Amino acid sequence: MDLSERLAISYYKEIADINENHKVYLVQHQETKKIYVKKVLDVFNLDIYRRLSALSIQGIPQIIACCPIDNQLVLIEEYVSGTSLEELLSAKKVTCHDVLHYICDICTVLEHLHSLEPPIIHRDIKPSNIIITGYNRAVLLDFNAAKFFSEQAAEDTVLLGTKGYAAPEQYGFGSSTPRTDIFSLGVVLKEMLAVCPDYPSA
């Protein structure tokens, strides 16, 4: 990490733990007093986060800074206030109207990511990585497993993802493609519909 990166990170003071086990903290910029999220990542793709930091895509937190330190990455990103989709599903607080909004929101994000050159594949879409804001919009978090799509890749060299949501190719049966994210989102859709009180059962 060079001097400018070290200086940039020093402006953010930790004020609360969000998830201490996963090294995720709430921080405040000492000059602007704005609140952000700080993550210390052990598994990451630096090129992915640098690419995302140059973009502004509605539906994913803005990356403010990403600074490699030894074998870790210190990440400062926009703070998104809300409730995880995982919590809402556990409480069965999802309607069919909600499902339509959430799926459209995430599909819009994926359309942007998959249209980049090269495309970015998230590879870990699941309820705990989706935050529902106070405006009832879905935001996609955590690009720790993300990779750039390559048509030349025969298979994934690193097996990342979450059991139950990961597509078959993520287990060594091929290479991740944009369809990998669609598979995972389909699993999430099925889980949402399963708790919808207004969804007709088969």
N, C-alpha and C positions, 0 to 999 in steps of 0.2 A: 504494500500500500504506500503510495507516494504522499508527500507532505500535504498536498491539496486535498486528497481524499481523507487523510487523518483529520485535517482541520474541519472538513465538512461534517464528519461524523461527530466531532466533539461538540457541535452546537446542539445536539439532541440529548436531553437529560431523561433518564429513566424515571418514571413516576409511578408505575404499577406493573405487576406481572399479569399478563394475559394467559400465558401457558408456560410456566417455568420449566416444566419437563421438556418442552420443545423449544425453549429459549426464545419466547415471543413476549415482547414487552410494549407497554404503552409509553411513548416518549413525548416530550414537549420541546419544541424549538425555542432556544433561550432568547432569541430576539423577537420573533413574530408571535411567540406563545401558542402557535398552532399545535394541535395534537396529531401525532403520527404513530405508526407501528414500526417497531424495530424487531428484526428477526436475525438470529445467528444460525446459519445453515451449515450442516455437515455434508449434506448431499445436495448438489446444485449443478446447474449448467450456466456458467458465467456469461457465455455468449447470448443465451436466451434472455437473461435479465438485462443485459446491456441493450439488446434489441428492444425489449419492452420499455425500457426507460426512455427511449427515443420516440415512443408512440403515446398517443392519447386515445384509448379505446373505452367508450362507455360500457360499463359492465364488468370492468376489472380495475383493481386499485392502481392508481398512478404510482410508478416506481420513481422515487425521489433521488435515491442514491444507492449504489451497490459497490461495496468495497471489499476486495479479497484480503483476508488477513491469515497468513500461513495457509492452513488447509480448510479454512472456513470462509463463509461469505457473510458480511454484515450488510443487511438490507434495510433501507428506510423506505416505507411506502405509505400511501394515503390510508388514513384510518376510516374504515367503513363501519358505522354503527348499525347494529341490527341483531337478528336472531338467526342462528344456523338453521338450514332446512332440516337437518337431522333432529334438532329439538322440536321443530314444528311437527314433523312426522311422528315423533314419539308421543306428542300431546294430541295427535290427530286433529290439528288445527289447519287443515288444508282443504279448500273447496275446489271444485272443478274449474271455477273461474280463476282461482289462484294458479292452478296447474297450467292453464293456458298462458297466463302472463309469464310465469317462471320459465316455461319451456321456450317461449318466444324470445325472452331476454337472453337465455343461454345460447340459443341457436344464432342469435344476432352476433354475440361475442365470437362464437365458433366460425361464423361466416367471415368475420374480420381476420381472425387468426389463420384460418385455412387459405385465405386469399393473399397472404403475404408471400414475398419471394425471398427465401424459401418459406413454405408454410410452417407454422408452429402447431405442434400437436400437444395438447395438455396432458393426456395420458393418466389423469387421476381424478376424473369427474365423479363425484359422490356427494351425498347430502351434507357431510361435514365440511366440504369445500365450497359450499354455496351459502352465502349470507343473504337473508331477506331484509331489506332496509325498512325504515319506517314508512316509506312511500310504496311499500309492497312491490319492490323491484328486486330481481335476483342479480347478485354479483358473484362472479367466479373468482375464487382465491387459489393461492398455493400452486405455483408453477415449478415446484421442486423436481417433479418427474418429467417436465416438458422436454421436448427435443424438436429439432428441425427435421422436417420430412425430407427423405432422400429416396428417389426412385431406384437408386443403385443398391441400397441396403437390402441384403437378403434376409436378415433377421435382426432383432434388437440385441445389442451387445450387453446391455444392462437391463435386468428384469425389474422394472419398477411399476407400481400401480397397487391397487387394493383388491384383494380377493373378493369375488362376488360382483365386482364392477369392471375389472380389467377384461379386455377382449382376449380371445385365445392367442393372438399373435404376441401378446405381451408375456406369454409364458414360454417363449422360444419357438413358437410354431410359425413364425414369419416376422415381418417388419411392420412396425406401427405406421399407419396411414391416417389421413383425416377420418376415415371410417371407424377407426379405433375410438375416437371421441363420441361418435354417433352411437356406437354400441353401448358405451357407458351411460350416455344420456338416456338411452332407451331403458336401461335398468332403473335409473332414477325415476323416469316417467312411470314405470310399472309400480314402483313403491308409492309414489304420490297417489296414483289412482286407487291403490289398495286401501287407502285410509279416507278417501273422499266419501262423505256421507251421501252426496247427491250423484254419485257415479253408479249407473245401473250395473248390478252384478251379472256375470255371465250365466 
